[in-house]
Amino acid sequence: MNAIALAAIGIFIFILGYRFYSKFIAEKIFKLDPNYVTPAHRFKDGVDFVPTNKFVLWGHHFTSVAGAAPILGPAIAVYWGWLPAVLWVVFGTVFAAGVHDFGTLVLSVRNKGQSVGTLAHRLIGQRGKVLFLFIILILVLMVNAVFAWVIAKLFISYPASVVPVFIQIPLAVWIGHAVYKKNKKMLIPSLFALAVMYITAIAASQISFLQIDLVQYMGGENGTGIFGLDPISTAFFIWIIVLMIYVYIASTLPVWKLLQPRDFINSHQLIVGLGILYLGLLFTNPKITAPMTNPDADISWFPLLFITIACGAISGFHGLVSSGTSSKQLDKETDARFVGYLGAIGEGILALISIIAVITLFPDRESFFATYSSFQASNGAGLGAFIEGATNLAQGLLIPPEIASTIVSIIVVSFAATTLDTSVRLMRYIISELGVEYKIPSLEKKHVATTLAVGASAALVLLPEGPNGFGSGGYLLWPLFGTANQLLAGISLLLISIWLKKLGRNYMITIIPMIFLMFMTLWAMFQQVFLQWAWYAEQPSMLLFIFGAIIFVFTLWIILTAVQALLNKTDPGFSEEE
């Protein structure tokens, strides 16, 4: 199939989904009210509750949920062939991700801006809430560790990306001050900041002085590091420490000072990046060389596809962002459709071009299978294959390969960093919530909770016992990420369904994707926990087995409790307005 035609069909379906399906949900199911006083106005504090222009909030929301996952997951899943990956991304986005992200945002707005963790308490009780928060903590902890790992590795592999990424921070602070203290418009300054970033990227690609290459500073790969580590491990350690210091500061500042303006810059960066890739696709018209399906795969795509591609089809982490930060910044309730559903569509568009970049990279099928020789090999090859494939597409616009690879790596790092500090902020909220629950006042303090969040994330990513040696500790629990993420999405869809049921509205739009997602995820989790991890793996991981078994049992418990609620045997206590 022609790559351009594949992209056109996918985007056309996305447009139909937003134009008609999301409008139907907004008007007939959620019945959004433009006069409803949102939590951003009701609890305005200038720190977390800040009424925000819908375009600015869309930038924050989209870049927070995008991260590296809608790139990495699809780039791995093409191992099973491009057709299953494309179908799940396109139809999963329209009928699952859009509904989930939109729904969790509206549910939170209608319930004082509370997170899905707090709302789950009404459904599953106090003990259930603690276990639910445990799942969320595990999820955000894995997000923090793995995304920090990705950023540090990209800084080492693409040193020209370091200065452009870090120059964005003072520019974002300047924009935040200009907009919220001097009432300036954000659009022009953010475009100026983006131009500065890309000019710096071009310069850094050509001038070695602007490339922060820590490995070379220590004499290259054969040089001398610190603490008995080799130069690459030392560089990784230094970047992780720098990143942890950054996310500590970023996640404790008021959202208008750094988070919102930086995310608005990144939203433009995403539009520019997607424009480069899709225009590059149009001009290069590359041939799809990867197979449509892979009948010789060493592990079946069914049901693992649905947990391998999470962000880009549906992701529980999006519900944490929708209910954790975005709901506290929504200016008008009617903006929820634009922020929530269109945010999911944007991520689907990113996931689609990620697939196309990989499946058009290789000269022939033999080259594809040489790289994607097994599912395990695809996990290691996915991110690199995307960057190479995206660089090839960018060259269709006559962008030199060195500059193209730098820009692509900047885009990936920027999104990963956005998700990282949002995730740390969410982890701080959860820790503080546990402090309230168990009457531990110290945990309610912002800096205490943030210290715990950052410390745990740094400890996990720097664990030396990871499968690839120092700095791969984040991957100890990575196999649980996909399953925990999708189970969280299923639970969020359950909460929305119960809320709609109590209001007497049609909840089929949420219950159907919930059943599908829960069935596929529990099936995949059973295979992973009780078969591959426990008995059939060459080196079984008891840690993965214990955590996986706990999450598996807890999810079954939630499903049984939710069925009771849907049958009106329990009252979850939701109201349309509180």
For each residue, the residues with C-beta under 8 A, 3 or more apart:
1: 5 6 288 292
2: 5 6 285 288
3: 6 7 281 285 286 287 288 356 359 360
4: 7 8 281 282 285
5: 1 2 8 9
6: 1 2 3 9 10 82 86 288 356
7: 3 4 10 11 278 281 352 353 356
8: 4 5 11 12
9: 5 6 12 13
10: 6 7 13 14 86 89 90 348 349 352
11: 7 8 14 15 349 352
12: 8 9 15 16
13: 9 10 16 17 90 91 94
14: 10 11 17 18 90 93 94 345 348 349
15: 11 12 18 19
16: 12 13 19 20 21 94
17: 13 14 20 21 22 93 94 95 98 341 345
18: 14 15 21 22 98 341 342 345
19: 15 16 22 23
20: 16 17 23 24
21: 16 17 18 24 25 94 95 98
22: 17 18 19 25 26 98 102 337 341 342
23: 19 20 26 27 337
24: 20 21 27 28 29
25: 21 22 28 29 30 99 102 337 341 509
26: 22 23 29 30 32 102 334 336 337
27: 23 24 31 32
28: 24 25 31 506
29: 24 25 26 500 505 506 509
30: 25 26 102 103 106 336
31: 27 28 505
32: 26 27 36 106 333 334 336 337
33: 36 333 334
34: 332 333 334
35:
36: 32 33 109 110 332 333 577
37: 41 42
38: 41 42 51 109 113 327 330 331 332 333
39: 42 43 49 108 109 112 113 327 328 330
40: 43 44 49 50 51 52 113 328 329 330 331
41: 37 38 44 51 331
42: 37 38 39 49 112
43: 39 40 49 112 113 328
44: 40 41 49 50 51
45: 48 49 50
46: 49 50 254 256
47: 50 254 255
48: 45 254 255 325 328
49: 39 40 42 43 44 45 46 113 328 329
50: 40 44 45 46 47 254 255 256 260 328 329
51: 38 40 41 44 329 330 331
52: 40 56 57 60 260 329 330 331
53: 56 57 186 331
54: 57 58 331 332 335 338 339
55: 58 59 264
56: 52 53 59 60 186 260 263 264
57: 52 53 54 60 61 260 326 329 330 331 335 339
58: 54 55 61 62 267 338 339 342 343
59: 55 56 62 63 260 263 264 265 266 267 268
60: 52 56 57 63 64 255 259 260 263 264 267 325 326 329
61: 57 58 64 65 263 321 322 325 326 339 340 343
62: 58 59 65 66 263 267 270 343 346 347
63: 59 60 66 263 266 267 270 414 415 418 419
64: 60 61 67 263 321 325 326 418 419 422
65: 61 62 101 311 315 317 318 321 343 344 347 419
66: 62 63 69 70 270 311 346 347 350 415 418 419
67: 64 70 143 147 311 415 416 418 419 420
68: 71 72 147 150 383 412 415 416 419
69: 66 72 73 310 311 312 315 317 419
70: 66 67 73 74 311 312 347 348 350 351 354
71: 68 74 75 350 351 354 383 386 412
72: 68 69 75 76 150 382 383 386
73: 69 70 76 77 308 309 310 311 312 351 482
74: 70 71 77 78 85 89 309 312 351 352 354 355 358
75: 71 72 78 354 355 357 358 381 382 383 385 386
76: 72 73 79 308 378 379 382
77: 73 74 80 84 85 88 301 305 308 309 355 378
78: 74 75 81 82 85 290 355 358 359 372 378
79: 76 294 297 372 374 375 378
80: 77 84 85 293 294 297 301 305
81: 78 84 85 290 291 292 293 294 301
82: 6 78 85 86 288 290 291 292 355 359
83: 86 87 292 293
84: 77 80 81 87 88 293 301 305
85: 74 77 78 80 81 82 88 89 305 309 355
86: 6 10 82 83 89 90 352 355
87: 83 84 90 91
88: 77 84 85 91 92 305 306 309 313
89: 10 74 85 86 92 93 309 312 313 348 351 352 355
90: 10 13 14 86 87 93 94 348 352
91: 13 87 88 94 95 96
92: 88 89 95 96 97 306 309 312 313 314 348
93: 14 17 89 90 96 97 98 312 313 314 344 345 347 348 351
94: 13 14 16 17 21 90 91 97 98 345 348
95: 17 21 91 92 98 99 513
96: 91 92 93 99 100 313 314 489 513 516 517
97: 92 93 94 100 101 312 313 314 315 318 344 347 348
98: 17 18 21 22 93 94 95 101 102 340 341 344 345
99: 25 95 96 102 103 341 493 509 510 513
100: 96 97 103 104 314 318 319 344 489 492 493 496 510 513
101: 65 97 98 104 105 318 319 322 340 341 343 344
102: 22 25 26 30 98 99 105 106 336 337 340 341 344
103: 30 99 100 106 107 340 492 493 496 510
104: 100 101 107 108 116 318 319 322 323 340 492 495 496
105: 101 102 108 109 322 323 326 327 330 336 339 340
106: 30 32 102 103 109 110 333 336 340
107: 103 104 110 111 116 119 323 495 496 499
108: 39 104 105 111 113 114 115 116 119 322 323 327
109: 36 38 39 105 106 113 327 330 333 336
110: 36 106 107 499 575 576 577 578
111: 107 108 114 119 574 575 578
112: 39 42 43 578
113: 38 39 40 43 49 108 109 323 327 328
114: 108 111 118 119 323
115: 108 118 119 320 323 324 426 429 430 433
116: 104 107 108 119 120 136 319 320 323 488 491 492 495
117: 120 121 129 132 133 136 430 433
118: 114 115 121 129 433
119: 107 108 111 114 115 116 122 123 323 495 574
120: 116 117 123 124 128 129 132 491 495
121: 117 118 124 125 126 128 129
122: 119 572 573 574
123: 119 120 128 494 495 498 558 561 562 565 570 572
124: 120 121 127 128 129 132 557 558 561 562
125: 121 128 129 561
126: 121 129 130 437
127: 124 130 131
128: 120 121 123 124 125 131 132 554 557 558 561
129: 117 118 120 121 124 125 126 132 133 437
130: 126 127 133 134 434 437
131: 127 128 134 135 550 554
132: 117 120 124 128 129 135 136 491 554 558
133: 117 129 130 136 137 430 433 434
134: 130 131 137 138 550 554
135: 131 132 138 139 484 487 488 551 554
136: 116 117 132 133 139 140 320 426 430 488
137: 133 134 140 141 427 430
138: 134 135 141 142 477 480 484 547 551
139: 135 136 142 143 316 317 320 481 484 485 488
140: 136 137 143 144 317 320 423 424 426 427 430
141: 137 138 144 145 427 456 457 460 477
142: 138 139 145 146 460 474 477 478 480 481 484
143: 67 139 140 146 147 317 419 420 423 481
144: 140 141 147 148 247 420 423 424 427 453 456 457 460 461
145: 141 142 148 149 457 460 461 473 474 477
146: 142 143 149 150 461 474 475 478 481
147: 67 68 143 144 150 151 416 417 419 420 423
148: 144 145 151 152 240 243 244 420 457 458 461 474
149: 145 146 152 153 461 471 472 474 475
150: 68 72 146 147 153 154 383 412 413 416
151: 147 148 154 155 239 243 413 416 417 420
152: 148 149 155 156 235 236 239 240 243 471
153: 149 150 156 157 236
154: 150 151 157 158 161 409 412 413
155: 151 152 158 159 161 162 212 235 239 413
156: 152 153 159 214 215 232 235 236 239
157: 153 154 409
158: 154 155 161 405 406 409
159: 155 156 162 211 212 213 214 216
160: 163 164 201 204 205 210 211 402 406 409
161: 154 155 158 164 165 201 204 406 409 410 413
162: 155 159 165 166 204 211 212
163: 160 166 167 200 204 210 211 212
164: 160 161 167 168 197 198 200 201 204 406 410
165: 161 162 168 197 410 413 414 417
166: 162 163 169
167: 163 164 170 171 196 197 200
168: 164 165 171 172 193 197 262 265 414
169: 166 172 173 246 258 262
170: 167 173 174
171: 167 168 174 175 193 196 197 265
172: 168 169 175 176 193 258 261 262 265
173: 169 170 176 177 257 258 261
174: 170 171 177 178 189
175: 171 172 178 179 186 189 190 193 261 264 265
176: 172 173 179 180 256 257 258 260 261
177: 173 174 180 181 182 257
178: 174 175 181 182 184 189
179: 175 176 182 183 184 185 186 189 256 261
180: 176 177 183 256 257
181: 177 178
182: 177 178 179
183: 179 180
184: 178 179 189
185: 179 188 189
186: 53 56 175 179 189 190 261 264
187: 190 191
188: 185 191 192
189: 174 175 178 179 184 185 186 192 193 261
190: 175 186 187 193 194 261 264 265 268
191: 187 188 194 195 268
192: 188 189 195 196
193: 168 171 172 175 189 190 196 197 265
194: 190 191 197 198 265 268 269 272
195: 191 192 198 199
196: 167 171 192 193 199 200
197: 164 165 167 168 171 193 194 200 201 265 269 410
198: 164 194 195 201 202 272 407
199: 195 196 202 203
200: 163 164 167 196 197 203 204 210
201: 160 161 164 197 198 204 205 403 406 407 410
202: 198 199 205 206 403 406
203: 199 200 206 207 210
204: 160 161 162 163 164 200 201 207 210 211 406
205: 160 201 202 400 402 403 406
206: 202 203 402 403
207: 203 204 210 211
208: 211
209:
210: 160 163 200 203 204 207
211: 159 160 162 163 204 207 208
212: 155 159 162 163
213: 159 216 217
214: 156 159 217 218 231 234 235 238 239
215: 156 218 220 221 223 231 232 235
216: 159 213 219 220
217: 213 214
218: 214 215 223 224 225 231 234 235
219: 216 222 223 224 231
220: 215 216 223 231
221: 215 230 231 232
222: 219 231
223: 215 218 219 220 231
224: 218 219 231
225: 218 228 229 230 231 232 233 234 235
226: 229 234 237
227: 234 237
228: 225
229: 225 226 233 234 237 470
230: 221 225 233 234
231: 214 215 218 219 220 221 222 223 224 225 234 235
232: 156 215 221 225 235 236
233: 225 229 230 236 237 469 470 471
234: 214 218 225 226 227 229 230 231 237 238
235: 152 155 156 214 215 218 225 231 232 238 239
236: 152 153 156 232 233 239 240 470 471
237: 226 227 229 233 234 240 241 462 470 471
238: 214 234 235 241 242
239: 151 152 155 156 214 235 236 242 243
240: 148 152 236 237 243 244 458 461 462 471
241: 237 238 244 245 458
242: 238 239 245 246
243: 148 151 152 239 240 246 247 417 420
244: 148 240 241 247 248 454 457 458
245: 241 242 248 249
246: 169 242 243 249 250 417 421
247: 144 243 244 250 251 420 421 424 454 457
248: 244 245 251 252 424 450 451 454
249: 245 246 252 253
250: 246 247 253 258 259 421 424
251: 247 248 421 422 424 425 428 450 453
252: 248 249 428 446 447 450
253: 249 250 257 258 259
254: 46 47 48 50 257
255: 47 48 50 60 258 259 260 325 329
256: 46 50 176 179 180 259 260 261
257: 173 176 177 180 253 254 261
258: 169 172 173 176 250 253 255 261 262
259: 60 250 253 255 256 262 263 325 421 422 425
260: 50 52 56 57 59 60 176 255 256 263 264 329
261: 172 173 175 176 179 186 189 190 256 257 258 264 265
262: 168 169 172 258 259 265 266 418
263: 56 59 60 61 62 63 64 259 260 266 267 418
264: 55 56 59 60 175 186 190 260 261 267 268
265: 59 168 171 172 175 190 193 194 197 261 262 268 269
266: 59 63 262 263 269 270 414 415 418
267: 58 59 60 62 63 263 264 270 271
268: 59 190 191 194 264 265 271 272
269: 194 197 265 266 272 273 410 411 414
270: 62 63 66 266 267 273 274 346 350 411 415
271: 267 268 274 275
272: 194 198 268 269 275 276
273: 269 270 276 277 407 408 411
274: 270 271 277 278 349 350 353
275: 271 272 278 279
276: 272 273 279 280 393 394 397 399 407
277: 273 274 280 281 353 357 390 393 394
278: 7 274 275 281 282 353
279: 275 276 282 283 396 397
280: 276 277 283 284 392 393 394 395 396 397
281: 3 4 7 277 278 284 285 286 353 356 393 396
282: 4 278 279 285 396
283: 279 280 396 397
284: 280 281 392 393 395 396
285: 2 3 4 281 282
286: 3 281 360 392 393
287: 3 360
288: 1 2 3 6 82 356 359 360
289: 359 360 361 362 363 364 365 367 368
290: 78 81 82 358 359 360 362 365 368 372
291: 81 82 294 365 368
292: 1 81 82 83
293: 80 81 83 84
294: 79 80 81 291 297 301
295:
296:
297: 79 80 294 300 301 375
298: 374 375
299: 304 375
300: 297 304
301: 77 80 81 84 294 297 304 305
302: 305
303: 306 307 519 520 521 523 524 527
304: 299 300 301 307 308 375 524 527
305: 77 80 84 85 88 301 302 308 309
306: 88 92 303 309 313 486 517 520 521 524
307: 303 304 310 482 483 485 486 520 521 524 525
308: 73 76 77 304 305 482
309: 73 74 77 85 88 89 92 305 306 312 313 351
310: 69 73 307 313 314 315 316 317 481 482 485 486 489
311: 65 66 67 69 70 73 315 317 318 347 351 485
312: 69 70 73 74 89 92 93 97 309 315 347 348 350 351 354
313: 88 89 92 93 96 97 306 309 310 348 351
314: 92 93 96 97 100 310 318 486 489 513 517
315: 65 69 97 310 311 312 318 485 486 489
316: 139 310 319 320 484 485 486 487 488 489 490 491 492
317: 65 69 139 140 143 310 311 320 321 423 485 488
318: 65 97 100 101 104 311 314 315 321 322 343 344 489
319: 100 101 104 116 316 322 323 488 489 492
320: 115 116 136 139 140 316 317 323 324 426 488
321: 61 64 65 317 318 324 325 326 422 426
322: 61 101 104 105 108 318 319 326 327 340
323: 104 105 107 108 113 114 115 116 119 319 320 326 327
324: 115 320 321 327 328 425 426 429
325: 48 60 61 64 255 259 321 328 329 422 425 426
326: 57 60 61 64 105 321 322 323 329 330 339 340
327: 38 39 105 108 109 113 322 323 324 330
328: 39 40 43 48 49 50 113 324 325
329: 40 49 50 51 52 57 60 255 260 325 326
330: 38 39 40 51 52 57 105 109 326 327 333 335 336 339
331: 38 40 41 51 52 53 54 57 335
332: 34 36 38 54 335
333: 32 33 34 36 38 106 109 330 336
334: 26 32 33 34 337
335: 54 57 330 331 332 338 339
336: 26 30 32 102 105 106 109 330 333 339 340
337: 22 23 25 26 32 102 334 340 341 342
338: 54 58 335 341 342
339: 54 57 58 61 105 326 330 335 336 342 343
340: 61 98 101 102 103 104 105 106 322 326 336 337 343 344
341: 17 18 22 25 98 99 101 102 337 338 344 345
342: 18 22 58 337 338 339 345 346
343: 58 61 62 65 101 318 339 340 346 347
344: 65 93 97 98 100 101 102 318 340 341 347 348
345: 14 17 18 93 94 98 341 342 348 349
346: 62 66 270 342 343 349 350
347: 62 65 66 70 93 97 311 312 343 344 350 351
348: 10 14 70 89 90 92 93 94 97 312 313 344 345 351 352
349: 10 11 14 274 345 346 352 353
350: 66 70 71 270 274 312 346 347 353 354
351: 70 71 73 74 89 93 309 311 312 313 347 348 354 355
352: 7 10 11 74 86 89 90 348 349 355 356
353: 7 274 277 278 281 349 350 356 357 390 393
354: 70 71 74 75 312 350 351 357 358 386
355: 74 75 77 78 82 85 86 89 351 352 358 359
356: 3 6 7 281 288 352 353 359 360 389
357: 75 277 353 354 360 361 385 386 389 390 392 393
358: 74 75 78 290 354 355 361 382 385 386 389
359: 3 78 82 288 289 290 355 356 368 389
360: 3 286 287 288 289 290 356 357 389 392 393
361: 289 357 358 385 388 389 392
362: 289 290 365 367 368 371
363: 289 367
364: 289 367 368
365: 289 290 291 362 368 369
366: 369 370
367: 289 362 363 364 370 371
368: 289 290 291 359 362 364 365 371 372
369: 365 366 372 373
370: 366 367 373
371: 362 367 368 377 381 385
372: 78 79 290 368 369 377 378 381
373: 369 370 377
374: 79 298 377 378
375: 79 297 298 299 304 378 379
376: 379 380
377: 371 372 373 374 380 381
378: 76 77 78 79 372 374 375 381 382
379: 76 375 376 382
380: 376 377
381: 75 371 372 377 378 384 385
382: 72 75 76 358 378 379 385 386
383: 68 71 72 75 150 386 387 412
384: 381 387 388
385: 75 357 358 361 371 381 382 388 389
386: 71 72 75 354 357 358 382 383 389 390
387: 383 384 390 391 405 408 409 412
388: 361 384 385 391 392 405
389: 356 357 358 359 360 361 385 386 392 393
390: 277 353 357 386 387 393 394 404 408
391: 387 388 394 395 401 404 405 408
392: 280 284 286 357 360 361 388 389 395 396
393: 276 277 280 281 284 286 353 357 360 389 390 396
394: 276 277 280 390 391 397 399 404 407 408
395: 280 284 391 392 398 399 400 401 404
396: 279 280 281 282 283 284 392 393
397: 276 279 280 283 394
398: 395
399: 276 394 395 403 404 407
400: 205 395 403 404
401: 391 395 404 405
402: 160 205 206 405 406
403: 201 202 205 206 399 400 406 407
404: 390 391 394 395 399 400 401 407 408
405: 158 387 388 391 401 402 408 409
406: 158 160 161 164 201 202 204 205 402 403 409 410
407: 198 201 273 276 394 399 403 404 410 411
408: 273 387 390 391 394 404 405 411 412
409: 154 157 158 160 161 387 405 406 412 413
410: 161 164 165 197 201 269 406 407 413 414
411: 269 270 273 407 408 414 415
412: 68 71 150 154 383 387 408 409 415 416
413: 150 151 154 155 161 165 409 410 416 417
414: 63 165 168 266 269 410 411 417 418
415: 63 66 67 68 266 270 411 412 418 419
416: 67 68 147 150 151 412 413 419 420
417: 147 151 165 243 246 413 414 420 421
418: 63 64 66 67 262 263 266 414 415 421 422
419: 63 64 65 66 67 68 69 143 147 415 416 422 423
420: 67 143 144 147 148 151 243 247 416 417 423 424
421: 246 247 250 251 259 417 418 424 425
422: 64 251 259 321 325 418 419 425 426
423: 140 143 144 147 317 419 420 426 427
424: 140 144 247 248 250 251 420 421 427 428 450 453 454 457
425: 251 259 324 325 421 422 428 429
426: 115 136 140 320 321 324 325 422 423 429 430
427: 137 140 141 144 423 424 430 431 449 453 457
428: 251 252 424 425 431 432 446 449 450 453
429: 115 324 425 426 432 433 449
430: 115 117 133 136 137 140 426 427 433 434
431: 427 428 434 435 443 449 452 453
432: 428 429 435 436 443 444 445 446 449
433: 115 117 118 133 429 430 436 437
434: 130 133 430 431 437 438 440 443
435: 431 432 438 439 440 441 442 443 444 449
436: 432 433 439 444
437: 126 129 130 433 434
438: 434 435 443
439: 435 436
440: 434 435 443 444
441: 435 444 445
442: 435 445 448
443: 431 432 434 435 438 440 448 449 452
444: 432 435 436 440 441 448 449
445: 432 441 442 448 449
446: 252 428 432 449 450
447: 252 450 451
448: 442 443 444 445 451 452
449: 427 428 429 431 432 435 443 444 445 446 452 453
450: 248 251 252 424 428 446 447 453 454
451: 248 447 448 454 455
452: 431 443 448 449 455 456
453: 144 251 424 427 428 431 449 450 456 457
454: 244 247 248 424 450 451 457 458
455: 451 452 458 459
456: 141 144 452 453 459 460
457: 141 144 145 148 244 247 424 427 453 454 460 461
458: 148 240 241 244 454 455 461 462
459: 455 456 462 463 473
460: 141 142 144 145 456 457 463 473 474 476 477
461: 144 145 146 148 149 240 457 458 471 473 474
462: 237 240 458 459 470 471 473
463: 459 460 466 472 473 474 476
464: 469 470 471 473
465: 473 476
466: 463 469 470 471 472 473 474 475 476
467: 472 475 476
468: 471 472 475
469: 233 464 466 472
470: 229 233 236 237 462 464 466
471: 149 152 233 236 237 240 461 462 464 466 468
472: 149 463 466 467 468 469 475
473: 145 459 460 461 462 463 464 465 466 476
474: 142 145 146 148 149 460 461 463 466 477 478
475: 146 149 466 467 468 472 478
476: 460 463 465 466 467 473 541 543 544
477: 138 141 142 145 460 474 480 481 543 544 547
478: 142 146 474 475 481
479: 482 483 528 533 544
480: 138 142 477 483 484 544 547 548 551
481: 139 142 143 146 310 477 478 484 485
482: 73 307 308 310 479 485 486 524
483: 307 479 480 486 487 521 524 525 528 548 551
484: 135 138 139 142 316 480 481 487 488 551
485: 139 307 310 311 315 316 317 481 482 488 489
486: 306 307 310 314 315 316 482 483 489 490 517 520 521
487: 135 316 483 484 490 491 518 521 522 525 551 555
488: 116 135 136 139 316 317 319 320 484 485 491 492
489: 96 100 310 314 315 316 318 319 485 486 492 493 517
490: 316 486 487 493 494 514 517 518 521 555
491: 116 120 132 316 487 488 494 495 555 558
492: 100 103 104 116 316 319 488 489 495 496
493: 99 100 103 489 490 496 497 510 511 513 514 517
494: 123 490 491 497 498 514 558 559 562
495: 104 107 116 119 120 123 491 492 498 499 572
496: 100 103 104 107 492 493 499 500 507 510
497: 493 494 500 501 507 510 511 514 562 566
498: 123 494 495 501 502 507 562 565 566 572 574
499: 107 110 495 496 502 503 572 574
500: 29 496 497 503 505 506 507 510
501: 497 498 504 505 507 565 566
502: 498 499 571 572 574 575
503: 499 500 574 576
504: 501
505: 29 31 500 501
506: 28 29 500 509
507: 496 497 498 500 501 510 511
508: 511 512
509: 25 29 99 506 512 513
510: 99 100 103 493 496 497 500 507 513 514
511: 493 497 507 508 514 515 566
512: 508 509 515 516
513: 95 96 99 100 314 493 509 510 516 517
514: 490 493 494 497 510 511 517 518
515: 511 512 518 519
516: 96 512 513 519 520
517: 96 306 314 486 489 490 493 513 514 520 521
518: 487 490 514 515 521 522 555 559
519: 303 515 516 522 523
520: 303 306 307 486 516 517 523 524
521: 303 306 307 483 486 487 490 517 518 524 525
522: 487 518 519 525 526 552 555 556
523: 303 519 520 526 527
524: 303 304 306 307 482 483 520 521 527 528
525: 307 483 487 521 522 528 529 548 551 552
526: 522 523 529 530 531 552
527: 303 304 523 524 530 531 532
528: 479 483 524 525 531 532 533 548
529: 525 526 532 533 534 544 545 548 549 552
530: 526 527 533 534 535 549
531: 526 527 528 534 535 536
532: 527 528 529 536 537
533: 479 528 529 530 537 540 541 544 545 548
534: 529 530 531 537 540 545
535: 530 531 540
536: 531 532
537: 532 533 534 540 541
538:
539:
540: 533 534 535 537 545
541: 476 533 537 544 545
542: 545 546
543: 476 477 546 547
544: 476 477 479 480 529 533 541 547 548
545: 529 533 534 540 541 542 548 549
546: 542 543 549 550
547: 138 477 480 543 544 550 551
548: 480 483 525 528 529 533 544 545 551 552
549: 529 530 545 546 552 553
550: 131 134 546 547 553 554
551: 135 138 480 483 484 487 525 547 548 554 555
552: 522 525 526 529 548 549 555 556
553: 549 550 556 557
554: 128 131 132 134 135 550 551 557 558
555: 487 490 491 518 522 551 552 558 559
556: 522 552 553 559 560
557: 124 128 553 554 560 561
558: 123 124 128 132 491 494 554 555 561 562
559: 494 518 555 556 562 563
560: 556 557 563 564
561: 123 124 125 128 557 558 564 565 570
562: 123 124 494 497 498 558 559 565 566
563: 559 560 566 567
564: 560 561 567 569 570
565: 123 498 501 561 562 568 569 570 571 572
566: 497 498 501 511 562 563
567: 563 564
568: 565 571
569: 564 565
570: 123 561 564 565
571: 502 565 568
572: 122 123 495 498 499 502 565
573: 122
574: 111 119 122 498 499 502 503
575: 110 111 502 578
576: 110 503
577: 36 110
578: 110 111 112 575
